[in-house]
Amino acid sequence: MRFTIKYLIFIIMVFTPNITFGLIEVDITRGNLNPLPIAVSPLFVEEQSAKNFEKTLEIENIGSSISNVVENNLKSSGLFNPLKKEAFLQKPEIAHLKPRFEDWSLIKAQALITGEVKYENEKLRVEFRLWDVLAGKEMMALAFTTVPKNWRRVGHIITDKVYERLTGEKGYFDTRLIYVAEEGPKTKRIKKLAIMDQDGFNTKYLTLGNELVLTPRFNPANQMVTYLSYFKNLPRVYLLDIETGVQEVVGDFPGMTFAPRFSPDGKKIIMSFAKDGNSDIYTMDLESRIVEKITNHPSIDTSPSYSPDGKYICFNSDRSGYQQIYVMKSDGSQVKRISFGNGLYGTPVWSPRGDLIAFTKLHKGKFYIGVMRVDGSGERLLTENYYQEAPSWSPNGRVLIFYRETKSDSEGKGFSAKLWSIDLTGYNERMVNTETDASDPSWSSLLSD
Amino acid sequence: MIFNKILKNSLVVIFAGLLLSACATKKVSNQIQGDVYTGKDTIEYLASGVPDRVFFATNESVLTTASRETLRKQAAWLRKNSKINVVLEGHADERGTREYNLALGERRANAAKDYLMTYGISGNRISVISYGKERPVDSGSNPLAWSKNRRSVTVKAN
């Protein structure tokens, strides 16, 4: 008891009071300088449900497990500061009925999430509420049902709803990442396609590592992936159905095809085709199989990415002598260079909101991830490092994920490749957990939208 | 001796003139000149006196004087061994974005292919593959390692 009191005092001293009027709001445009203190009460599970979940999922406390997923998501966003559960005074079941707001404001929580999980007809039913502690009001109440093995997704969906209610923008937590899992020495690196939840759980490997694979990207519906494979030592763009595992080569090109992405309607693949030392951009319609040549220039044209309305394409070209970013209409007309800063620019990728293009920049031996407006103005560099590239946007256009490599010594020791994410504001840079080394991440859209 | 020195120096000047990026880079060791690897460490031989690879400056696919000499030797060897086909494997160093490097490796291998063809080797006997930065020969993160990795390697295909 004495310990608890001391602990409370400590909490109070650390979290300085922040008085707000009216309903709470989280400002996501200014970074995470002042994350919102939020209490995520473990979801209540009555005894019989608890027993059933323990039997089917082999999880001791499903309510705590789901709330941990929520808490971890909120924390990783950088916008929220989930409070330690040891300090909670009210029991989950009572808090869910009617929180005693004084108890929660005492530990400086501004928002509170409560809920209950039930086992009903072999399904998992969850009900949760979001409370404004200072105003003493319920902000949101929702319930949904799913199969028990989807319990982590339940946590992600709750986070998305809370994030949307408090920031006014869609969340990005019920999403997956596809990436390249890497192992072995640099000279004989083994690479596999891997897919995992946004928070690093439920990793599955889609290829065995027999051939080199690179740059996987989701289609808008998240069931297909396009990527580059060196199957039979012929580097070609492939299409993979994630559910069925069926793969096919995209098109019938007499040479290397690479740098694939889907069009925003998912009907076309856009990619580069290299022939006789010249790479140009092509599209192939997946239904009609019609191939169109989009650029026609004796330089390297690669890394194409559509605007979300499908009307424009940004891409990488060295037609000026060095790698720069260009924008053109989707038929290849009106090509315009947009990058004019010092250094080289690569891997342009159009934001899902349409207003920004993220890129990799190489300048004076350093690599940067940055963003610029689609006319090239307003360039902002978010992060600088020894080596990093290939940003991919979260579906709400608020976070970028990319990969970063470390320097190795002359024997190749010290080398690693990891996924990192950073907020569009340049704050909240963090490593994303992966089972192996990882590169070429691509973010899915929201799975339950 | 003095003549040799003059010759060496003038070669350096020629290199510097050939390569746009030469002015930006310093001589890192005596195995790199004008940003291009000139050592022998990684080289293998297709036949006695026929080196298997040529090297490039950063972001470049221009063949140096030494590269052209190597490729002329390869062409002579290919003419003598008319049943041998080759694959030219183009590579880039690790200091560039993956997709661009794939294109750059392809461009480098094709620069070597074009040169072999001007010396009478049929394009049918030569295929090209780019590995971008995926298959370095030296895993170090230093200018010497990078210079060894910017290469086009001629490999027997049969």
Interface residues (C-beta under 8 A of the other chain):
Chain A: P185 K186 T187 R189 L212 L214 T215 L228 N233 P235 G255 M256 F258 A259 S272 A274 D276 G277 N278 S279 I300 T302 S303 N316 D318 Y322 Q323 L344 G346 T347 T360 L362 G365 Y387 E389 A390 E405 K407 S408 D409 S410 E411 G412 F415 S439 D440
Chain B: N59 S61 E94 R95 G96 T97 R98 E99 Y100 L102 A103 L104 E106 R107 A109 N110 A111 D114 V128 I129 S130 Y131 E134 R135 P136 V137 D138 S139 G140 S141 N142 A145
